[in-house]
Amino acid sequence: MDNFLQQFFQQLINGVSLGSIYALIALGYTMIYGIIKLINFAHGDIYMIGAYFGFFATTQLGVGFIPAIIIAMAGAAIVGIIIERIAYRPMRNAPRIAILITAIGVSFFLEYGMILLVSPQPRTFPAVFAPTVYHMGPLVANSQQLVILISALILMVTLSYIVNSTKAGKAMRAVSFDADAARLMGINIDKVISMTFALGSALAAAGGVLVGVYYNSIDPLMGMMPGLKAFVAAVLGGIGIIPGAMMGGIILGVVEAMVSGFLSSTFRDAAAFGILILILLYKPAGLLGKNVREKV
Amino acid sequence: MNQVRKFDLALFAACVALFAAMQGMIFTGIIGPFWELNIILICINIILAVSLNLINGYTGQFSIGHAGFMAVGAYTSAVITVKLGLPYELGLVVATLSAGFLGFLIGLPTLRLNGDYLAIATLGLGEIIRICILNIDYVGGASGLMGIPRLTTFAYVFWIMIAVIFFIKNFKNSAPGRCCLAIRENEIAADTMGINTTKYKVLAFTLGASFAGTAGALFSHYFFLAHPASFTFMRSFDILTMVVLGGLGSMTGSITGAILLTFISAFLSDFPEWRMIIYSVTMIILMLYRPQGLFGNKELSVKMFKLGGKG
């Protein structure tokens, strides 16, 4: 029993640190979905691009962790804005499925473009921290996990502040509530959407750098699975709801860690999608979402 | 014999002629092994695309888990021919039925969802099917099921493809097919008119899934192996792209889309590093300039040309 508890808490630590990365990616998904109702399949690849920005910042420019993460966030924000400007903005009034196909196309383009640019081989992310291991009784946590948790927390608090307490955040909320009404009130929708993409992409990039620090390895296809899982996290918490994405990410991370700890790591991905199916069947609006009846 | 039957008969005759010509060219070696492979791939992709079009285009239910059903068909048929030593025809039938049955089981709960949620649920289910297969050691686990005999011939693929196309074409014009179209146009209105929407959605989903199973069986018995990596969501996206490229809800569109995309992949196979980039850029540009696909939801027909150009 003791062994079980110890294993449980150990997986909880691992799960929360993995989950906070999912949460960072899920935030971008949820904000973009909330504002233009698009499942941005390319979001996972923005996270990958962020990881590469971080990688080149640390190896080529030789900067430390904090400047690297800032460079990665800024770079990814620009990439996000460009993608929105070129691929999504002209499709604003196109059928949903066409936009979705475009998003899938953008995702492939980023993945294989990066393969062409930086070669498909995985790169070793430089160790930016001395890998200290902390023992808390029988439990083990390392400095990477701590850094992930703290950075994710800071970023989420900053995001909450931006969305809830600034004028730009107010505009974002207005557009996601009712875009036409927001336009009538003099809000520049295009600008707000660009800003949402920038914010979401920056958060994903931070997640990418943190994963690089955590697993020490990055490759051009690293974004596929986390991208999908972050979407699961966003749906889990209630898509379009910012605290929901944070919660969904953490829950997903913990469940995954538990499944790989107690069952088998090969079922990890199946667990994530299983959660998705269950939540869609029983509470399609997500944990924090409200059910909206469709009217004729 | 009414007009429709006459038209069907003419089409059938055209199919026989096409088959004879293709088969002749394969026999005489005018079509080499590379193109023969691609022609068979085109036929399989057409089956996949028209069956997905039945779900996505006609019934309007956004499914992107088609590769999962394909995997079920591929593995079931392979187990029947390789592990049990039973004939291939039986494998094809069982593959179709088992994928259809799974489609029914999955469709029943998930088709309550709509739009993006359904898309993501089907995507997730497709992945779950794949991961489950990955963990079954009986069928080879992660290394795949090897040593499948090449029993798929051009004749098999071609006639099964024709059968599927005719089936779906006739289904569309049948009473259940019209119910499906009504659901696509407006589900609530269809419900109000007394259509059992769940029944027809599940019916379309089951049919689509079973044909995907058939395609999977043909696929694994042509390429000697069934490997979990062949049935990732990338393949589902591929099929979806074919359907959307041709025009959602257009049978001829799906066929054109399947032919076009398979050809593009084949031509680009000499430049592997550029292949996916060109592929994705084509996809984006096409969606930017023609979001409704090449044919929209119209069918390519003689009338279309008489009126001048594609509508």
Chai-1 contact restraints between the chains, C-beta under 6 A:
chainA,res_idxA,chainB,res_idxB,connection_type,confidence,min_distance_angstrom,max_distance_angstrom,comment,restraint_id
A,I39,B,D116,contact,1.0,0.0,6.0,A-B,restraint_1
A,A87,B,I284,contact,1.0,0.0,6.0,A-B,restraint_2
A,P90,B,L288,contact,1.0,0.0,6.0,A-B,restraint_3
A,A94,B,P291,contact,1.0,0.0,6.0,A-B,restraint_4
A,P95,B,P291,contact,1.0,0.0,6.0,A-B,restraint_5
A,A98,B,M287,contact,1.0,0.0,6.0,A-B,restraint_6
A,A98,B,P291,contact,1.0,0.0,6.0,A-B,restraint_7
A,I101,B,V244,contact,1.0,0.0,6.0,A-B,restraint_8
A,I101,B,M287,contact,1.0,0.0,6.0,A-B,restraint_9
A,T102,B,I284,contact,1.0,0.0,6.0,A-B,restraint_10
A,T102,B,M287,contact,1.0,0.0,6.0,A-B,restraint_11
A,I104,B,F237,contact,1.0,0.0,6.0,A-B,restraint_12
A,G105,B,S280,contact,1.0,0.0,6.0,A-B,restraint_13
A,G105,B,M283,contact,1.0,0.0,6.0,A-B,restraint_14
A,G105,B,I284,contact,1.0,0.0,6.0,A-B,restraint_15
A,F108,B,M276,contact,1.0,0.0,6.0,A-B,restraint_16
A,F108,B,S280,contact,1.0,0.0,6.0,A-B,restraint_17
A,F109,B,S280,contact,1.0,0.0,6.0,A-B,restraint_18
A,Y112,B,M276,contact,1.0,0.0,6.0,A-B,restraint_19
A,Y112,B,I277,contact,1.0,0.0,6.0,A-B,restraint_20
A,G113,B,I277,contact,1.0,0.0,6.0,A-B,restraint_21
A,L116,B,E273,contact,1.0,0.0,6.0,A-B,restraint_22
A,T266,B,N135,contact,1.0,0.0,6.0,A-B,restraint_23
A,D269,B,I131,contact,1.0,0.0,6.0,A-B,restraint_24
A,A270,B,I128,contact,1.0,0.0,6.0,A-B,restraint_25
A,A270,B,I131,contact,1.0,0.0,6.0,A-B,restraint_26
A,F273,B,G124,contact,1.0,0.0,6.0,A-B,restraint_27
A,F273,B,E127,contact,1.0,0.0,6.0,A-B,restraint_28
A,F273,B,I128,contact,1.0,0.0,6.0,A-B,restraint_29
A,L276,B,G124,contact,1.0,0.0,6.0,A-B,restraint_30
A,I277,B,A121,contact,1.0,0.0,6.0,A-B,restraint_31
A,I277,B,G124,contact,1.0,0.0,6.0,A-B,restraint_32
A,L280,B,L113,contact,1.0,0.0,6.0,A-B,restraint_33
A,L280,B,Y117,contact,1.0,0.0,6.0,A-B,restraint_34
A,L280,B,A121,contact,1.0,0.0,6.0,A-B,restraint_35
A,L281,B,P109,contact,1.0,0.0,6.0,A-B,restraint_36
A,P284,B,Y117,contact,1.0,0.0,6.0,A-B,restraint_37
A,V296,B,I188,contact,1.0,0.0,6.0,A-B,restraint_38
